[in-house]
Amino acid sequence: MGRLLCIFFIFTTLYIYPQPSTKEWIDSLNTIDNHEKKVDLALKIASQLQDSDWDRAIKYVELAETEAKKTDKADLALAKVYLSAGEIYSSKDVLDITLQYYLKAYEIYKSNNIEDEIVQVENNLAITYGKTNNQEKALKYFLNVYRYQKSKNQPEKLLKILNNIGTTYLGKSLDSSLHYYHKADAIAKKLKNNTLTVYVYTNLARAYSLKRDKKNADLYFEKAFLLIDTPIDDSLKAFVFESFSEYNLQEKKLDKVILNAKKSLEYSQGNLFGFSSMRLNKMLYEAYLQMGDYKNAVFYFQQFNKISDSINIEQKAVNLERIKLEQDYKVRSQIRTLVEEKTRFKYYVVGLILVIGILTLILLLIRYRNRNITNQLEKEKLKAKQQELNQSLEAKNMVLVGKAMAEIHRTDNINEILTDLKKIKLKTANKELQQAIDIVLKRLEKDLNADIWKEFEISFEQVHKSFFDKLTIDYPTLTPKERRLCALLYLDLTTKEISQITGQSFKSIENARTRLRKKFDLTNEKVNLSTYLNSFKGDLL
């Protein structure tokens, strides 16, 4: 009757005060403008989804982090998010990421000196380090929490810490482990909390089994199983059956190993890809292998491998080692900073002088650099100006050559016309026509430029001042034709181009060049005649 009334009360309560669903929370999230409320609601949704939809759960953790950065006290809001995220990842045994989140939260709470939160994170850090077999770190944080809880006189929390310290010592010192477990047991007897009592009994049994004290191991396992049907969490039941299965494997009771390992797996349905499930599948594989049941042994070995691959133990171990090294480095850095601060005052004046000296040196370097930059700019300007002058000179040279070429071609054409007209005059008998041809011939001869090269020299002198003067001073024996050839070579024209301009044969030009080399006394064949003449350029400009 009592049980029926209890069930009726529960259903009535749920009916009158229905719990909000995840969908309702998500809908509410979209209507809230307050960033702090959004953080709380996003973390609730993430916690609710962590077992059913892991990817979405992580999205809401990320959303909470984004909203936390927008709050007035962003650092504390972020610490809250990191703590919750660490707990969510811890539930899936993703210990490397768990550790990263807890350490972030720990740094924030320490910088703000919030003692209660510091202790909470230290407890979580200790548990995580314990799971990663880093006993030194785990004990450090557990002992910090133990001292704090002892001063606060909170028996339930004290029991949990004693139990955790005992578990940390389990692989290091069995006597120390039993000491803390028995202290936890003494508190558990007063509290009469079945969940905590089952934890303590199971851990005592584990410690005695490792100590090869079968009598006490059996005694405490029996005590734990007497309470297993009471209202306790499935994860705790899974822990008891796993511990008992491990004990039976040690005692070579293979049937009991299989029975209890399978029961533990049944209670571990929420976390089939965690470290616990991996250990259980390994125990089942070993038990079946020893029994000669190779089919089942292969099945559970495959399951073990699947879980091992999914949680990527090797990579997590590397990540954990990296995090450990980073933390060790931080601690060493903090110690070094404290030592430096003690001696800093002695060297303050020296440091100040050094700073002034460095600033002075920097100013001098800046001035030197600015001077160099100015010089460089001047050089670049001069270079640009020189390039501009060279380009202008090249353009004028091209105009000169083009002008000369055009004039020579015009003269050639007029000469050809004159020749043709003279032939026509000789062939015709008509005097009137001959007279007309004479008039045309006179007009053409009048337009014929008899001294093209004189004009060319005048134009050349306008562009390349004093070139012919210098040439005359240095080499007074040069003929007019040789002077013209020098001008064309100065313009970097080839023998073929000079031949076209002057109307002389290619061989004649080559012979003329040879005579010039002798007059210039250029015995070294590697020295080009044009290059030699261009050496006058510095003086000309």
Salt bridges, closest charged atoms under 4 A:
ASP27 OD2 - LYS23 NZ 3.32
ASP40 OD1 - LYS80 NZ 2.25
ASP51 OD1 - LYS92 NZ 3.42
ASP53 OD2 - ARG56 NH1 3.91
GLU67 OE1 - HIS35 ND1 2.68
GLU67 OE2 - LYS70 NZ 3.75
ASP175 OD1 - LYS211 NZ 2.43
ASP185 OD2 - LYS189 NZ 3.80
ASP218 OD2 - LYS214 NZ 2.86
GLU242 OE2 - ARG279 NE 2.75
GLU326 OE2 - ARG322 NH1 3.12
ASP328 OD1 - LYS137 NZ 3.27
GLU407 OE2 - ARG410 NH2 2.87
ASP438 OD1 - LYS425 NZ 2.49
ASP474 OD2 - LYS470 NZ 3.30
GLU482 OE1 - LYS519 NZ 2.71
ASP539 OD2 - LYS470 NZ 3.55
